[in-house]
């Protein structure tokens, strides 16, 4: 399912217009992005938690040349599923 499918499904089930649903979805995504970019997290009870995690630096290998390279530490977004979502997927 892509973003367009999601908007269409929510609009159909809620009775709202596609434009309104897309506006709400874009606002939600913006708020999650803003929270993660400032080091915060977004917790939706039963659904899951969006947060950032720190990857430590490590050495890697360039697959084309075989040369060892240093990969610097970085922050990456992560999602941890909540209990209700885990149960729904089983």
PDB file of N, CA, C and O in Angstrom, chain B, residues numbered from 101:
ATOM      1  N   UNK B 101       0.854  -1.175   0.000  1.00  0.00           N
ATOM      2  CA  UNK B 101       0.000   0.000   0.000  1.00  0.00           C
ATOM      3  C   UNK B 101       0.898   1.236   0.000  1.00  0.00           C
ATOM      4  O   UNK B 101       1.843   1.319   0.785  1.00  0.00           O
ATOM      5  N   UNK B 102       0.610   2.176  -0.863  1.00  0.00           N
ATOM      6  CA  UNK B 102       1.360   3.424  -0.889  1.00  0.00           C
ATOM      7  C   UNK B 102       0.515   4.543  -0.279  1.00  0.00           C
ATOM      8  O   UNK B 102      -0.599   4.301   0.186  1.00  0.00           O
ATOM      9  N   UNK B 103       1.044   5.762  -0.283  1.00  0.00           N
ATOM     10  CA  UNK B 103       0.369   6.888   0.362  1.00  0.00           C
ATOM     11  C   UNK B 103      -0.995   7.171  -0.278  1.00  0.00           C
ATOM     12  O   UNK B 103      -1.962   7.449   0.432  1.00  0.00           O
ATOM     13  N   UNK B 104      -1.080   7.103  -1.585  1.00  0.00           N
ATOM     14  CA  UNK B 104      -2.344   7.357  -2.282  1.00  0.00           C
ATOM     15  C   UNK B 104      -3.395   6.327  -1.890  1.00  0.00           C
ATOM     16  O   UNK B 104      -4.548   6.679  -1.641  1.00  0.00           O
ATOM     17  N   UNK B 105      -3.003   5.061  -1.834  1.00  0.00           N
ATOM     18  CA  UNK B 105      -3.936   4.013  -1.408  1.00  0.00           C
ATOM     19  C   UNK B 105      -4.401   4.242   0.030  1.00  0.00           C
ATOM     20  O   UNK B 105      -5.578   4.068   0.344  1.00  0.00           O
ATOM     21  N   UNK B 106      -3.481   4.628   0.886  1.00  0.00           N
ATOM     22  CA  UNK B 106      -3.820   4.886   2.280  1.00  0.00           C
ATOM     23  C   UNK B 106      -4.828   6.028   2.393  1.00  0.00           C
ATOM     24  O   UNK B 106      -5.813   5.921   3.123  1.00  0.00           O
ATOM     25  N   UNK B 107      -4.582   7.110   1.676  1.00  0.00           N
ATOM     26  CA  UNK B 107      -5.509   8.252   1.684  1.00  0.00           C
ATOM     27  C   UNK B 107      -6.878   7.821   1.184  1.00  0.00           C
ATOM     28  O   UNK B 107      -7.892   8.167   1.789  1.00  0.00           O
ATOM     29  N   UNK B 108      -6.922   7.077   0.097  1.00  0.00           N
ATOM     30  CA  UNK B 108      -8.199   6.623  -0.461  1.00  0.00           C
ATOM     31  C   UNK B 108      -8.954   5.729   0.519  1.00  0.00           C
ATOM     32  O   UNK B 108     -10.163   5.886   0.689  1.00  0.00           O
ATOM     33  N   UNK B 109      -8.255   4.789   1.167  1.00  0.00           N
ATOM     34  CA  UNK B 109      -8.899   3.886   2.116  1.00  0.00           C
ATOM     35  C   UNK B 109      -9.443   4.619   3.335  1.00  0.00           C
ATOM     36  O   UNK B 109     -10.555   4.341   3.784  1.00  0.00           O
ATOM     37  N   UNK B 110      -8.663   5.555   3.871  1.00  0.00           N
ATOM     38  CA  UNK B 110      -9.120   6.314   5.037  1.00  0.00           C
ATOM     39  C   UNK B 110     -10.304   7.188   4.659  1.00  0.00           C
ATOM     40  O   UNK B 110     -11.260   7.295   5.428  1.00  0.00           O
ATOM     41  N   UNK B 111     -10.260   7.815   3.492  1.00  0.00           N
ATOM     42  CA  UNK B 111     -11.363   8.670   3.046  1.00  0.00           C
ATOM     43  C   UNK B 111     -12.643   7.862   2.893  1.00  0.00           C
ATOM     44  O   UNK B 111     -13.720   8.321   3.275  1.00  0.00           O
ATOM     45  N   UNK B 112     -12.532   6.675   2.341  1.00  0.00           N
ATOM     46  CA  UNK B 112     -13.700   5.813   2.144  1.00  0.00           C
ATOM     47  C   UNK B 112     -14.303   5.386   3.484  1.00  0.00           C
ATOM     48  O   UNK B 112     -15.519   5.432   3.667  1.00  0.00           O
ATOM     49  N   UNK B 113     -13.446   4.972   4.414  1.00  0.00           N
ATOM     50  CA  UNK B 113     -13.922   4.466   5.704  1.00  0.00           C
ATOM     51  C   UNK B 113     -14.417   5.569   6.629  1.00  0.00           C
ATOM     52  O   UNK B 113     -15.312   5.333   7.441  1.00  0.00           O
ATOM     53  N   UNK B 114     -13.855   6.765   6.524  1.00  0.00           N
ATOM     54  CA  UNK B 114     -14.214   7.839   7.450  1.00  0.00           C
ATOM     55  C   UNK B 114     -15.293   8.778   6.917  1.00  0.00           C
ATOM     56  O   UNK B 114     -15.944   9.480   7.691  1.00  0.00           O
ATOM     57  N   UNK B 115     -15.485   8.792   5.601  1.00  0.00           N
ATOM     58  CA  UNK B 115     -16.451   9.713   5.020  1.00  0.00           C
ATOM     59  C   UNK B 115     -15.887  11.108   4.804  1.00  0.00           C
ATOM     60  O   UNK B 115     -16.612  12.009   4.383  1.00  0.00           O
ATOM     61  N   UNK B 116     -14.608  11.298   5.086  1.00  0.00           N
ATOM     62  CA  UNK B 116     -13.963  12.587   4.860  1.00  0.00           C
ATOM     63  C   UNK B 116     -13.503  12.677   3.408  1.00  0.00           C
ATOM     64  O   UNK B 116     -13.402  11.667   2.711  1.00  0.00           O
ATOM     65  N   UNK B 117     -13.225  13.907   2.965  1.00  0.00           N
ATOM     66  CA  UNK B 117     -12.736  14.064   1.603  1.00  0.00           C
ATOM     67  C   UNK B 117     -11.272  13.636   1.528  1.00  0.00           C
ATOM     68  O   UNK B 117     -10.553  13.663   2.527  1.00  0.00           O
ATOM     69  N   UNK B 118     -10.846  13.243   0.338  1.00  0.00           N
ATOM     70  CA  UNK B 118      -9.457  12.831   0.139  1.00  0.00           C
ATOM     71  C   UNK B 118      -8.506  13.978   0.462  1.00  0.00           C
ATOM     72  O   UNK B 118      -7.419  13.758   0.997  1.00  0.00           O
ATOM     73  N   UNK B 119      -8.915  15.191   0.139  1.00  0.00           N
ATOM     74  CA  UNK B 119      -8.082  16.368   0.397  1.00  0.00           C
ATOM     75  C   UNK B 119      -7.869  16.561   1.896  1.00  0.00           C
ATOM     76  O   UNK B 119      -6.756  16.853   2.335  1.00  0.00           O
ATOM     77  N   UNK B 120      -8.943  16.395   2.688  1.00  0.00           N
ATOM     78  CA  UNK B 120      -8.828  16.532   4.141  1.00  0.00           C
ATOM     79  C   UNK B 120      -7.950  15.432   4.733  1.00  0.00           C
ATOM     80  O   UNK B 120      -7.115  15.697   5.598  1.00  0.00           O
ATOM     81  N   UNK B 121      -8.138  14.215   4.273  1.00  0.00           N
ATOM     82  CA  UNK B 121      -7.352  13.089   4.774  1.00  0.00           C
ATOM     83  C   UNK B 121      -5.876  13.295   4.434  1.00  0.00           C
ATOM     84  O   UNK B 121      -5.010  13.071   5.279  1.00  0.00           O
ATOM     85  N   UNK B 122      -5.590  13.714   3.218  1.00  0.00           N
ATOM     86  CA  UNK B 122      -4.201  13.937   2.825  1.00  0.00           C
ATOM     87  C   UNK B 122      -3.569  15.042   3.658  1.00  0.00           C
ATOM     88  O   UNK B 122      -2.398  14.946   4.026  1.00  0.00           O
ATOM     89  N   UNK B 123      -4.328  16.092   3.961  1.00  0.00           N
ATOM     90  CA  UNK B 123      -3.824  17.177   4.791  1.00  0.00           C
ATOM     91  C   UNK B 123      -3.479  16.682   6.195  1.00  0.00           C
ATOM     92  O   UNK B 123      -2.433  17.037   6.738  1.00  0.00           O
ATOM     93  N   UNK B 124      -4.346  15.870   6.778  1.00  0.00           N
ATOM     94  CA  UNK B 124      -4.094  15.311   8.114  1.00  0.00           C
ATOM     95  C   UNK B 124      -2.886  14.382   8.082  1.00  0.00           C
ATOM     96  O   UNK B 124      -2.037  14.439   8.972  1.00  0.00           O
ATOM     97  N   UNK B 125      -2.805  13.541   7.080  1.00  0.00           N
ATOM     98  CA  UNK B 125      -1.679  12.608   6.967  1.00  0.00           C
ATOM     99  C   UNK B 125      -0.361  13.356   6.812  1.00  0.00           C
ATOM    100  O   UNK B 125       0.629  13.001   7.451  1.00  0.00           O
ATOM    101  N   UNK B 126      -0.337  14.382   5.975  1.00  0.00           N
ATOM    102  CA  UNK B 126       0.878  15.185   5.794  1.00  0.00           C
ATOM    103  C   UNK B 126       1.274  15.887   7.087  1.00  0.00           C
ATOM    104  O   UNK B 126       2.459  15.984   7.407  1.00  0.00           O
ATOM    105  N   UNK B 127       0.281  16.378   7.832  1.00  0.00           N
ATOM    106  CA  UNK B 127       0.558  17.020   9.114  1.00  0.00           C
ATOM    107  C   UNK B 127       1.147  16.024  10.105  1.00  0.00           C
ATOM    108  O   UNK B 127       2.100  16.340  10.816  1.00  0.00           O
ATOM    109  N   UNK B 128       0.579  14.817  10.153  1.00  0.00           N
ATOM    110  CA  UNK B 128       1.085  13.769  11.036  1.00  0.00           C
ATOM    111  C   UNK B 128       2.530  13.432  10.705  1.00  0.00           C
ATOM    112  O   UNK B 128       3.377  13.365  11.595  1.00  0.00           O
ATOM    113  N   UNK B 129       2.809  13.220   9.428  1.00  0.00           N
ATOM    114  CA  UNK B 129       4.166  12.878   9.010  1.00  0.00           C
ATOM    115  C   UNK B 129       5.145  14.005   9.329  1.00  0.00           C
ATOM    116  O   UNK B 129       6.284  13.750   9.720  1.00  0.00           O
ATOM    117  N   UNK B 130       4.706  15.240   9.165  1.00  0.00           N
ATOM    118  CA  UNK B 130       5.543  16.392   9.492  1.00  0.00           C
ATOM    119  C   UNK B 130       5.858  16.465  10.974  1.00  0.00           C
ATOM    120  O   UNK B 130       6.991  16.759  11.357  1.00  0.00           O
ATOM    121  N   UNK B 131       4.863  16.198  11.810  1.00  0.00           N
ATOM    122  CA  UNK B 131       5.069  16.230  13.255  1.00  0.00           C
ATOM    123  C   UNK B 131       6.006  15.116  13.706  1.00  0.00           C
ATOM    124  O   UNK B 131       6.857  15.336  14.568  1.00  0.00           O
ATOM    125  N   UNK B 132       5.861  13.930  13.139  1.00  0.00           N
ATOM    126  CA  UNK B 132       6.760  12.822  13.481  1.00  0.00           C
ATOM    127  C   UNK B 132       8.188  13.176  13.054  1.00  0.00           C
ATOM    128  O   UNK B 132       9.135  12.951  13.808  1.00  0.00           O
ATOM    129  N   UNK B 133       8.340  13.719  11.870  1.00  0.00           N
ATOM    130  CA  UNK B 133       9.652  14.115  11.371  1.00  0.00           C
ATOM    131  C   UNK B 133      10.288  15.173  12.265  1.00  0.00           C
ATOM    132  O   UNK B 133      11.467  15.080  12.608  1.00  0.00           O
ATOM    133  N   UNK B 134       9.500  16.182  12.642  1.00  0.00           N
ATOM    134  CA  UNK B 134      10.013  17.248  13.509  1.00  0.00           C
ATOM    135  C   UNK B 134      10.446  16.698  14.860  1.00  0.00           C
ATOM    136  O   UNK B 134      11.496  17.077  15.378  1.00  0.00           O
ATOM    137  N   UNK B 135       9.640  15.803  15.436  1.00  0.00           N
ATOM    138  CA  UNK B 135       9.971  15.227  16.740  1.00  0.00           C
ATOM    139  C   UNK B 135      11.263  14.418  16.661  1.00  0.00           C
ATOM    140  O   UNK B 135      12.115  14.534  17.542  1.00  0.00           O
ATOM    141  N   UNK B 136      11.420  13.609  15.629  1.00  0.00           N
ATOM    142  CA  UNK B 136      12.610  12.784  15.499  1.00  0.00           C
ATOM    143  C   UNK B 136      13.854  13.618  15.204  1.00  0.00           C
ATOM    144  O   UNK B 136      14.946  13.289  15.665  1.00  0.00           O
ATOM    145  N   UNK B 137      13.693  14.688  14.442  1.00  0.00           N
ATOM    146  CA  UNK B 137      14.851  15.509  14.091  1.00  0.00           C
ATOM    147  C   UNK B 137      15.391  16.268  15.296  1.00  0.00           C
ATOM    148  O   UNK B 137      16.555  16.669  15.298  1.00  0.00           O
ATOM    149  N   UNK B 138      14.560  16.473  16.330  1.00  0.00           N
ATOM    150  CA  UNK B 138      15.019  17.153  17.543  1.00  0.00           C
ATOM    151  C   UNK B 138      15.393  16.164  18.639  1.00  0.00           C
ATOM    152  O   UNK B 138      15.651  16.567  19.774  1.00  0.00           O
ATOM    153  N   UNK B 139      15.425  14.874  18.313  1.00  0.00           N
ATOM    154  CA  UNK B 139      15.836  13.865  19.277  1.00  0.00           C
ATOM    155  C   UNK B 139      14.706  13.295  20.112  1.00  0.00           C
ATOM    156  O   UNK B 139      14.954  12.491  21.010  1.00  0.00           O
ATOM    157  N   UNK B 140      13.480  13.691  19.840  1.00  0.00           N
ATOM    158  CA  UNK B 140      12.341  13.184  20.594  1.00  0.00           C
ATOM    159  C   UNK B 140      11.837  11.864  20.043  1.00  0.00           C
ATOM    160  O   UNK B 140      12.435  11.269  19.146  1.00  0.00           O
ATOM    161  N   UNK B 141      10.718  11.424  20.606  1.00  0.00           N
ATOM    162  CA  UNK B 141      10.087  10.217  20.084  1.00  0.00           C
ATOM    163  C   UNK B 141       8.577  10.408  20.094  1.00  0.00           C
ATOM    164  O   UNK B 141       8.051  11.243  20.829  1.00  0.00           O
ATOM    165  N   UNK B 142       7.888   9.624  19.272  1.00  0.00           N
ATOM    166  CA  UNK B 142       6.434   9.682  19.172  1.00  0.00           C
ATOM    167  C   UNK B 142       5.917   8.303  19.547  1.00  0.00           C
ATOM    168  O   UNK B 142       6.239   7.307  18.900  1.00  0.00           O
ATOM    169  N   UNK B 143       5.106   8.258  20.606  1.00  0.00           N
ATOM    170  CA  UNK B 143       4.587   6.985  21.089  1.00  0.00           C
ATOM    171  C   UNK B 143       3.076   6.956  20.898  1.00  0.00           C
ATOM    172  O   UNK B 143       2.357   7.800  21.433  1.00  0.00           O
ATOM    173  N   UNK B 144       2.604   5.985  20.136  1.00  0.00           N
ATOM    174  CA  UNK B 144       1.185   5.776  19.906  1.00  0.00           C
ATOM    175  C   UNK B 144       0.828   4.456  20.589  1.00  0.00           C
ATOM    176  O   UNK B 144       1.118   3.380  20.066  1.00  0.00           O
ATOM    177  N   UNK B 145       0.199   4.549  21.755  1.00  0.00           N
ATOM    178  CA  UNK B 145      -0.083   3.378  22.570  1.00  0.00           C
ATOM    179  C   UNK B 145      -0.847   2.337  21.752  1.00  0.00           C
ATOM    180  O   UNK B 145      -1.856   2.648  21.120  1.00  0.00           O
ATOM    181  N   UNK B 146      -0.355   1.112  21.772  1.00  0.00           N
ATOM    182  CA  UNK B 146      -0.971   0.013  21.050  1.00  0.00           C
ATOM    183  C   UNK B 146      -0.488  -0.126  19.620  1.00  0.00           C
ATOM    184  O   UNK B 146      -0.525  -1.222  19.061  1.00  0.00           O
ATOM    185  N   UNK B 147      -0.030   0.976  19.010  1.00  0.00           N
ATOM    186  CA  UNK B 147       0.441   0.920  17.630  1.00  0.00           C
ATOM    187  C   UNK B 147       1.953   0.777  17.580  1.00  0.00           C
ATOM    188  O   UNK B 147       2.472  -0.162  16.977  1.00  0.00           O
ATOM    189  N   UNK B 148       2.660   1.709  18.212  1.00  0.00           N
ATOM    190  CA  UNK B 148       4.113   1.621  18.213  1.00  0.00           C
ATOM    191  C   UNK B 148       4.779   2.934  18.549  1.00  0.00           C
ATOM    192  O   UNK B 148       4.120   3.933  18.837  1.00  0.00           O
ATOM    193  N   UNK B 149       6.096   2.913  18.508  1.00  0.00           N
ATOM    194  CA  UNK B 149       6.896   4.076  18.866  1.00  0.00           C
ATOM    195  C   UNK B 149       7.891   4.387  17.754  1.00  0.00           C
ATOM    196  O   UNK B 149       8.617   3.509  17.288  1.00  0.00           O
ATOM    197  N   UNK B 150       7.911   5.645  17.341  1.00  0.00           N
ATOM    198  CA  UNK B 150       8.904   6.150  16.401  1.00  0.00           C
ATOM    199  C   UNK B 150       9.986   6.825  17.233  1.00  0.00           C
ATOM    200  O   UNK B 150       9.678   7.646  18.097  1.00  0.00           O
ATOM    201  N   UNK B 151      11.249   6.489  16.981  1.00  0.00           N
ATOM    202  CA  UNK B 151      12.344   7.085  17.736  1.00  0.00           C
ATOM    203  C   UNK B 151      13.608   7.070  16.887  1.00  0.00           C
ATOM    204  O   UNK B 151      13.630   6.502  15.796  1.00  0.00           O
ATOM    205  N   UNK B 152      14.664   7.704  17.402  1.00  0.00           N
ATOM    206  CA  UNK B 152      15.944   7.656  16.720  1.00  0.00           C
ATOM    207  C   UNK B 152      16.885   6.763  17.515  1.00  0.00           C
ATOM    208  O   UNK B 152      16.802   6.683  18.741  1.00  0.00           O
ATOM    209  N   UNK B 153      17.766   6.104  16.809  1.00  0.00           N
ATOM    210  CA  UNK B 153      18.779   5.264  17.433  1.00  0.00           C
ATOM    211  C   UNK B 153      20.136   5.659  16.854  1.00  0.00           C
ATOM    212  O   UNK B 153      20.232   6.130  15.720  1.00  0.00           O
ATOM    213  N   UNK B 154      21.162   5.459  17.644  1.00  0.00           N
ATOM    214  CA  UNK B 154      22.512   5.801  17.209  1.00  0.00           C
ATOM    215  C   UNK B 154      23.238   4.542  16.769  1.00  0.00           C
ATOM    216  O   UNK B 154      23.339   3.571  17.520  1.00  0.00           O
ATOM    217  N   UNK B 155      23.739   4.573  15.550  1.00  0.00           N
ATOM    218  CA  UNK B 155      24.579   3.482  15.043  1.00  0.00           C
ATOM    219  C   UNK B 155      26.022   3.857  15.305  1.00  0.00           C
ATOM    220  O   UNK B 155      26.447   4.968  14.986  1.00  0.00           O
ATOM    221  N   UNK B 156      26.764   2.954  15.874  1.00  0.00           N
ATOM    222  CA  UNK B 156      28.168   3.236  16.144  1.00  0.00           C
ATOM    223  C   UNK B 156      28.978   3.161  14.850  1.00  0.00           C
ATOM    224  O   UNK B 156      28.569   2.532  13.874  1.00  0.00           O
ATOM    225  N   UNK B 157      30.120   3.813  14.869  1.00  0.00           N
ATOM    226  CA  UNK B 157      31.009   3.767  13.716  1.00  0.00           C
ATOM    227  C   UNK B 157      31.594   2.370  13.570  1.00  0.00           C
ATOM    228  O   UNK B 157      31.716   1.633  14.549  1.00  0.00           O
ATOM    229  N   UNK B 158      31.947   2.019  12.367  1.00  0.00           N
ATOM    230  CA  UNK B 158      32.485   0.680  12.127  1.00  0.00           C
ATOM    231  C   UNK B 158      33.318   0.696  10.850  1.00  0.00           C
ATOM    232  O   UNK B 158      33.312   1.670  10.098  1.00  0.00           O
ATOM    233  N   UNK B 159      34.022  -0.381  10.626  1.00  0.00           N
ATOM    234  CA  UNK B 159      34.760  -0.498   9.375  1.00  0.00           C
ATOM    235  C   UNK B 159      33.951  -1.366   8.419  1.00  0.00           C
ATOM    236  O   UNK B 159      33.301  -2.327   8.829  1.00  0.00           O
ATOM    237  N   UNK B 160      34.000  -1.020   7.175  1.00  0.00           N
ATOM    238  CA  UNK B 160      33.287  -1.761   6.142  1.00  0.00           C
ATOM    239  C   UNK B 160      34.221  -2.032   4.982  1.00  0.00           C
ATOM    240  O   UNK B 160      35.417  -1.748   5.047  1.00  0.00           O
ATOM    241  N   UNK B 161      33.668  -2.578   3.936  1.00  0.00           N
ATOM    242  CA  UNK B 161      34.477  -2.910   2.770  1.00  0.00           C
ATOM    243  C   UNK B 161      33.745  -2.451   1.514  1.00  0.00           C
ATOM    244  O   UNK B 161      32.557  -2.722   1.344  1.00  0.00           O
ATOM    245  N   UNK B 162      34.461  -1.757   0.641  1.00  0.00           N
ATOM    246  CA  UNK B 162      33.920  -1.347  -0.641  1.00  0.00           C
ATOM    247  C   UNK B 162      33.798  -2.602  -1.513  1.00  0.00           C
ATOM    248  O   UNK B 162      34.817  -3.221  -1.820  1.00  0.00           O
ATOM    249  N   UNK B 163      32.592  -2.996  -1.920  1.00  0.00           N
ATOM    250  CA  UNK B 163      32.440  -4.241  -2.665  1.00  0.00           C
ATOM    251  C   UNK B 163      33.089  -4.219  -4.052  1.00  0.00           C
ATOM    252  O   UNK B 163      33.413  -5.272  -4.601  1.00  0.00           O
ATOM    253  N   UNK B 164      33.278  -3.031  -4.614  1.00  0.00           N
ATOM    254  CA  UNK B 164      33.894  -2.966  -5.947  1.00  0.00           C
ATOM    255  C   UNK B 164      35.405  -3.119  -5.893  1.00  0.00           C
ATOM    256  O   UNK B 164      36.001  -3.774  -6.748  1.00  0.00           O
ATOM    257  N   UNK B 165      36.029  -2.507  -4.878  1.00  0.00           N
ATOM    258  CA  UNK B 165      37.493  -2.526  -4.820  1.00  0.00           C
ATOM    259  C   UNK B 165      38.035  -3.445  -3.740  1.00  0.00           C
ATOM    260  O   UNK B 165      39.196  -3.851  -3.798  1.00  0.00           O
ATOM    261  N   UNK B 166      37.213  -3.778  -2.756  1.00  0.00           N
ATOM    262  CA  UNK B 166      37.674  -4.605  -1.652  1.00  0.00           C
ATOM    263  C   UNK B 166      38.408  -3.809  -0.595  1.00  0.00           C
ATOM    264  O   UNK B 166      38.862  -4.367   0.404  1.00  0.00           O
ATOM    265  N   UNK B 167      38.528  -2.498  -0.808  1.00  0.00           N
ATOM    266  CA  UNK B 167      39.242  -1.634   0.122  1.00  0.00           C
ATOM    267  C   UNK B 167      38.422  -1.433   1.397  1.00  0.00           C
ATOM    268  O   UNK B 167      37.205  -1.259   1.333  1.00  0.00           O
ATOM    269  N   UNK B 168      39.088  -1.456   2.557  1.00  0.00           N
ATOM    270  CA  UNK B 168      38.399  -1.196   3.819  1.00  0.00           C
ATOM    271  C   UNK B 168      38.151   0.291   3.956  1.00  0.00           C
ATOM    272  O   UNK B 168      39.007   1.114   3.630  1.00  0.00           O
ATOM    273  N   UNK B 169      36.951   0.626   4.448  1.00  0.00           N
ATOM    274  CA  UNK B 169      36.588   2.024   4.655  1.00  0.00           C
ATOM    275  C   UNK B 169      36.024   2.174   6.059  1.00  0.00           C
ATOM    276  O   UNK B 169      35.545   1.208   6.655  1.00  0.00           O
ATOM    277  N   UNK B 170      36.086   3.405   6.587  1.00  0.00           N
ATOM    278  CA  UNK B 170      35.518   3.689   7.898  1.00  0.00           C
ATOM    279  C   UNK B 170      34.128   4.275   7.688  1.00  0.00           C
ATOM    280  O   UNK B 170      33.962   5.253   6.959  1.00  0.00           O
ATOM    281  N   UNK B 171      33.136   3.676   8.328  1.00  0.00           N
ATOM    282  CA  UNK B 171      31.765   4.168   8.260  1.00  0.00           C
ATOM    283  C   UNK B 171      31.516   4.927   9.559  1.00  0.00           C
ATOM    284  O   UNK B 171      31.599   4.340  10.638  1.00  0.00           O
ATOM    285  N   UNK B 172      31.209   6.232   9.474  1.00  0.00           N
ATOM    286  CA  UNK B 172      31.055   7.026  10.694  1.00  0.00           C
ATOM    287  C   UNK B 172      29.768   6.680  11.450  1.00  0.00           C
ATOM    288  O   UNK B 172      28.847   6.090  10.886  1.00  0.00           O
ATOM    289  N   UNK B 173      29.719   7.051  12.718  1.00  0.00           N
ATOM    290  CA  UNK B 173      28.515   6.876  13.528  1.00  0.00           C
ATOM    291  C   UNK B 173      27.411   7.755  12.950  1.00  0.00           C
ATOM    292  O   UNK B 173      27.686   8.805  12.370  1.00  0.00           O
ATOM    293  N   UNK B 174      26.165   7.322  13.111  1.00  0.00           N
ATOM    294  CA  UNK B 174      25.040   8.101  12.587  1.00  0.00           C
ATOM    295  C   UNK B 174      23.778   7.849  13.397  1.00  0.00           C
ATOM    296  O   UNK B 174      23.672   6.858  14.120  1.00  0.00           O
ATOM    297  N   UNK B 175      22.824   8.761  13.263  1.00  0.00           N
ATOM    298  CA  UNK B 175      21.505   8.584  13.864  1.00  0.00           C
ATOM    299  C   UNK B 175      20.561   8.101  12.782  1.00  0.00           C
ATOM    300  O   UNK B 175      20.593   8.597  11.656  1.00  0.00           O
ATOM    301  N   UNK B 176      19.717   7.128  13.120  1.00  0.00           N
ATOM    302  CA  UNK B 176      18.771   6.587  12.153  1.00  0.00           C
ATOM    303  C   UNK B 176      17.383   6.516  12.778  1.00  0.00           C
ATOM    304  O   UNK B 176      17.268   6.264  13.978  1.00  0.00           O
ATOM    305  N   UNK B 177      16.325   6.732  11.995  1.00  0.00           N
ATOM    306  CA  UNK B 177      14.978   6.576  12.532  1.00  0.00           C
ATOM    307  C   UNK B 177      14.653   5.103  12.719  1.00  0.00           C
ATOM    308  O   UNK B 177      15.122   4.250  11.966  1.00  0.00           O
ATOM    309  N   UNK B 178      13.842   4.814  13.737  1.00  0.00           N
ATOM    310  CA  UNK B 178      13.463   3.427  14.019  1.00  0.00           C
ATOM    311  C   UNK B 178      12.002   3.390  14.452  1.00  0.00           C
ATOM    312  O   UNK B 178      11.462   4.376  14.955  1.00  0.00           O
ATOM    313  N   UNK B 179      11.373   2.234  14.246  1.00  0.00           N
ATOM    314  CA  UNK B 179       9.987   2.021  14.671  1.00  0.00           C
ATOM    315  C   UNK B 179       9.929   0.722  15.448  1.00  0.00           C
ATOM    316  O   UNK B 179      10.436  -0.307  15.002  1.00  0.00           O
ATOM    317  N   UNK B 180       9.305   0.782  16.615  1.00  0.00           N
ATOM    318  CA  UNK B 180       9.097  -0.415  17.421  1.00  0.00           C
ATOM    319  C   UNK B 180       7.598  -0.639  17.513  1.00  0.00           C
ATOM    320  O   UNK B 180       6.872   0.217  18.018  1.00  0.00           O
ATOM    321  N   UNK B 181       7.127  -1.781  17.030  1.00  0.00           N
ATOM    322  CA  UNK B 181       5.695  -2.081  17.009  1.00  0.00           C
ATOM    323  C   UNK B 181       5.150  -2.281  18.415  1.00  0.00           C
ATOM    324  O   UNK B 181       5.822  -2.841  19.282  1.00  0.00           O
ATOM    325  N   UNK B 182       3.915  -1.814  18.631  1.00  0.00           N
ATOM    326  CA  UNK B 182       3.234  -1.999  19.908  1.00  0.00           C
ATOM    327  C   UNK B 182       2.531  -3.348  19.962  1.00  0.00           C
ATOM    328  O   UNK B 182       2.448  -4.060  18.961  1.00  0.00           O
ATOM    329  N   UNK B 183       2.027  -3.689  21.143  1.00  0.00           N
ATOM    330  CA  UNK B 183       1.402  -4.999  21.357  1.00  0.00           C
ATOM    331  C   UNK B 183       0.188  -5.243  20.479  1.00  0.00           C
ATOM    332  O   UNK B 183       0.044  -6.329  19.917  1.00  0.00           O
ATOM    333  N   UNK B 184      -0.690  -4.253  20.350  1.00  0.00           N
ATOM    334  CA  UNK B 184      -1.907  -4.459  19.529  1.00  0.00           C
ATOM    335  C   UNK B 184      -1.537  -4.693  18.073  1.00  0.00           C
ATOM    336  O   UNK B 184      -2.156  -5.525  17.410  1.00  0.00           O
ATOM    337  N   UNK B 185      -0.554  -3.984  17.569  1.00  0.00           N
ATOM    338  CA  UNK B 185      -0.116  -4.182  16.179  1.00  0.00           C
ATOM    339  C   UNK B 185       0.516  -5.557  16.014  1.00  0.00           C
ATOM    340  O   UNK B 185       0.271  -6.238  15.017  1.00  0.00           O
ATOM    341  N   UNK B 186       1.313  -5.965  16.969  1.00  0.00           N
ATOM    342  CA  UNK B 186       1.921  -7.304  16.901  1.00  0.00           C
ATOM    343  C   UNK B 186       0.850  -8.395  16.888  1.00  0.00           C
ATOM    344  O   UNK B 186       0.952  -9.360  16.131  1.00  0.00           O
ATOM    345  N   UNK B 187      -0.166  -8.240  17.719  1.00  0.00           N
ATOM    346  CA  UNK B 187      -1.235  -9.229  17.780  1.00  0.00           C
ATOM    347  C   UNK B 187      -2.034  -9.272  16.485  1.00  0.00           C
ATOM    348  O   UNK B 187      -2.440 -10.348  16.045  1.00  0.00           O
ATOM    349  N   UNK B 188      -2.263  -8.117  15.872  1.00  0.00           N
ATOM    350  CA  UNK B 188      -3.026  -8.043  14.630  1.00  0.00           C
ATOM    351  C   UNK B 188      -2.301  -8.722  13.481  1.00  0.00           C
ATOM    352  O   UNK B 188      -2.931  -9.251  12.565  1.00  0.00           O
ATOM    353  N   UNK B 189      -0.970  -8.706  13.530  1.00  0.00           N
ATOM    354  CA  UNK B 189      -0.169  -9.272  12.451  1.00  0.00           C
ATOM    355  C   UNK B 189      -0.050 -10.787  12.577  1.00  0.00           C
ATOM    356  O   UNK B 189       0.139 -11.478  11.576  1.00  0.00           O
ATOM    357  N   UNK B 190      -0.159 -11.301  13.778  1.00  0.00           N
ATOM    358  CA  UNK B 190      -0.012 -12.760  13.990  1.00  0.00           C
ATOM    359  C   UNK B 190      -0.927 -13.542  13.152  1.00  0.00           C
ATOM    360  O   UNK B 190      -0.924 -14.771  13.215  1.00  0.00           O
TER     361      UNK B 190
END
